[in-house]
Amino acid sequence: MEQLRQKKLFLLDIDGTICKGDGLIDGAGAFLEAIRQRGGQFIFITNNATRSTRDYIRFFRQLGVETGPDQYITAAYATIQYLKEHCAGRLIYGLATDSFLQECRENGIHITTSLQPGIDCVLVSYDNQLNYEKIKDVCRLLTEGEPEYIATNPDLVCPVEFGYLPDCGAICNMIETATGKRPRFIGKPEPAMVEYALQRTGCTPEETLVVGDRLYTDILCGVNAGVDTALVLSGEATLQDAAAFAHPPRFLFPSVKELAEAIVPTRSNAPAMKAVVQTGTAEACAG
């Protein structure tokens, strides 16, 4: 596990990895503190676009974790960068939360939630304020015209305390069933968020670890960006999923609690760490 102890930058998914619903996963606070104690850095890279960076800072402060704006790169942020580069001056219809819509407007993006002439781009995000009128509007725009169609992330479900809720990918699947149209996804597994984090910190890919609970977004994002990955089994993916995945994670742990023990080993936890590392596929966990 020497490779893990050489990592300086930890790029962390939130839902299912650090949090479930509105609470920290057991050991997550200690894990973040362990990174700080060893002189490392962590940045949250999340496909959840329901919260702005300001919202996340407040959210984690309520959980006893102090963070700053530079510690977040969200799918909302990556999507806004894309819109600023490719859709400047265009009128965009947004199926998204009020928080995300406000963040778009603060960045000079012309976005609306009502049908009107001139819309030539449709943006869909995970929306916990979703209603059927929004679905109807998007279907109408995609059926009657050929607007550019963008979505923040392909996640099918979002982990919560009791299980899962439909995420942006599931919303897009519903729209595709009605219209036959599929969006361009911006968030993970595309490598953009990892690339932004490397630029922001100056760390190299070799010094970086992506940690997440989803194979098809978190782990594949790390693979696409050329950095090592660690899968935790506290969210969506199972041990069987990891064994069958075409791009297995470099490391695998039950949760970030055990990952913390691996990056800051002590004499008392070394045997337990070894047992954890041997859980799962040899390729994923041998180090």
Secondary structure, 3 states (H helix, E strand, C coil): CHHHHCCCEEEECCECCCEECCEECCCHHHHHHHHHHCCCEEEEEECCCCCCHHHHHHHHHHCCCCCCHHHEEEHHHHHHHHHHHHCCCCEEEEECCHHHHHHHHHCCCCEECCCCCCEEEEEECCCCCCCHHHHHHHHHHHHHCCCEEEECCCCCEEEECCEEEECHHHHHHHHHHHHCCCCEECCCCCCHHHHHHHHHHCCCHHHEEEEECCHHHHHHHHHHHCCEEEEECCCCCCHHHHHHCCCCCCEEECCHHHHHHHHCCCCCCHHHHHHHHCCCCHHHHCC
